[in-house]
Amino acid sequence: MDWEPLLLTFKLALVTTLLLLVISIPLAYWLAYTKSRIKPVLETLVSMPLVLPPTVLGFYLLIAFSPSNTFGNWLNEYFGLQLIFSFEGLVIASILYSLPFMVHPIQAGFSNLSSTIIEASYVLGKSKIITLFKVLLPNIKPSLLTGIVLAFAHTIGEFGVVLMIGGNMPGKTKVASIAIYDEVESLNYDAANWYSLILFIITFSILLIVYLVNGGYLKRFWK
């Protein structure tokens, strides 16, 4: 069995999750506390990947990033970026497709915090940035952990988006889900089974740990 697709999958999931964390914290904070009229529109856009077929998102990204398109040509000419059939393109597609899995738990964490915590921080003269990093984020650690794990696990399982934007290039865009599809098409069920089994065990273990930590089971176990 070729281990390269698995390594590429976890590399993609790690990079995507780290970037999503940076993007999602300020976005979730704004969604949780804003009273802007455009909030429902932005929430809808963030949530679209939950119901939108991944091939639809992949198709429009394929069109947008194509060198024959104005935007894709601009990226290629001025920044030297060729996002179609590249790892960078997979990262961008994965960020968009996994965005709600990171934003929603963090937004829920912010929304469930008592407003008195924020008010007390402001009374003590703390700025919004200090309040966010020193007061709010430490109090929503379970939500942060949930968002990180869900985004990581969801990226591991992507198929339609990565196939549309990345294709099937060994060592470059061929992730584990694509490798499973290839092995099944070739009737090589043993290899497909190993890929699937490894992904199943890893994602199950990660999710189980999150539920154990957030549910306090580990603390009760060690007492």
N, C-alpha and C positions, 0 to 999 in steps of 0.2 A: 504493500500500500504506500502511495506517495503522501508524505507528511506535509508537503509544501502547501497544499490548499488549506489545511488546518492552521498552520502557522500564519498564513496570510489572513485567514478569517479572524484570528485572535488579535493580530496586529490592527486590522481594520476596526474591530470592536473597541479596542483600547483607545486608539486615536479618536474615533468618533465619540466615545463616551467622555473623554477629557475635554474635547471641544464643546460638546453639548453642555457639560457642566458650567463652563465659562459663559456660554450663551444663555442658558436657561435660568440661572440665578437672577440676573437683573430682569429678564422677561417675566418670570414668575412673580417676582416682587412687584413689578408694575401692574400685572394683571390682578394680583391679590388686593392692591390698595387703591388703584386708580378709580376715578368716577367718570372717566372720559366716555363720550358717546361712541367712540370707535372700539371700545373694549369688546363688545359682542362680535364685531367683525374680525378682530385679531384672534379672539378665542376660537372662532370658527375656522380660521386659516390654520391655526396651530393644531386643531383637532382633525382636520381633513384626512391626514394619513391613516386614521383609525378606521375610516369607512371607504376611502378611495382605493380602488384596485391599484396595486403597486405598479402594474404595467402602464397605467395612465400617467403616473408621476414620472416613471422612467422614460416614457415616450416624449413628454414635453421637455424633460431635461436633455434628452438626446437631440431634439430639435434645437433647443436653446444653445447647447454647447457645440453644435456642429460648425465646422469652419466655414461652411457655406451660408451660415446664418450671420446676420450683422453682429450680434452679441458675441458669438463664438469666434468670429473673425477678428473682432476687436481684442478679445482676450489673447488670441494667438499672436496678433501683430504687435501689441504694445506690452504684453507681459510674458509672451512666450509660453502661454498655458494651452496645452492640448488636453482637455478634460475628458473627451470621449476615449474609451478604452484605456483608461489610466487609473492608477491607484488614487490620485487626487480627486478624480471624478467620482470614484466610489465613495470617498469620504464625504463629499458634498451631498451626494444622493442619500447616503446613510444618515447624515445629520438631519436632513429634511424629513426623511421617512420615520426616524426614531424620535423626533422632537417632542411629540405629545407624551411619550413614555418617560421623559425626563421632566418636562414642564409641569404636568398635572400633579404628580406627587409633591413637588416643591411648592407649587401654588397652594395646594390643600394644606400643607404644613404652615405656610404663612397665614392663611385665612383662619386657621384654628387657634392661632396665638391670641392671647388676651391683649386688647388694645392698651391696657394699663402698663404693660411691659415697655411698649414703645413710648408712651407718654412719660413714664418715669425716666427713661433714657434721655429724652429731650429736656426734661426738667433739670437733669444733672449736667446739661450743657453739651451732650454728645451730638455730633453731626449725624446725618442720615447714613453716611458711609460707615462710620464707626458703629452706629446702632445696628446696621445690617450685619457686619462681620463679627462684632463682639457680643451682640445681644440676640439677634434673631436667628442667625444660622446655628449657633450652638444649641438653641432650643428646638430645632427641627432636624436633628441628626437622623432620626428614623426615616423621615421623609426624604432626606438627601440620599441615604443608603438605598431606599427603595427605588428612587429615580435612577441612581447609578446602575443598580443591578438590572432593572427592567430595560434600560437603554442598551446595556451591554449584551444582555441575553437576546433582545430583539434584533440587534445588529447581527449577531451570530446566525440567526435564522432567516435572514433576508435572502430572497431569491429573485423575484420579478424585477425589482429595481436594479439590482447589481447585474442581472443578465442584460437588461436593456441598455444600461449606460456603460457597462464594463466589458460585456461579451464574455469570451471564454479563452483568455490568454494565459497559459501556464506561467506561474511565477510572477504575474503582474496583476491579473484581475480574476483568476480562477480560484474562487473561494470554495469552501467545503460544500455548500448547498449546490453549487454548479457541478462540483465533482461528483456528488451523489447522482445528480440528473444524468451526467455523462455515463456513469457506471451502469445505471439502470438501462439506459438506451443501448449500451453494449452488452446487456444481459449478464454483466459481471456483478451478480447480486452479493457475492461475498465481500467485495470491496465496498459496495454501497452500504452493506450492513455494518461494516466496521466504522465507516465515516458517520453513519447515523447513530450508532451506539455510543461513540465517543461524544458526539454533540449532545445526545440525550443525557448521558451521565453528568457531563459538565454543567449543563444548564439546570438540571434537576438539583445538583449539589449546591449551586450558587443560590437558587431560589429558596431551597430548604434552609440554608444558613440565614438568609434574610428574615424568613418567617420566625426562625428560632430566636434571632437577636431581637427583632422588633416585638416579639411576643413575650420576651423576658424568660424564655424557657431555659436558656443557658445559665442565667443567674441563679434560677431556682435549682438547677442541677448541681451547681458547684457549692451551694450552701450546705 
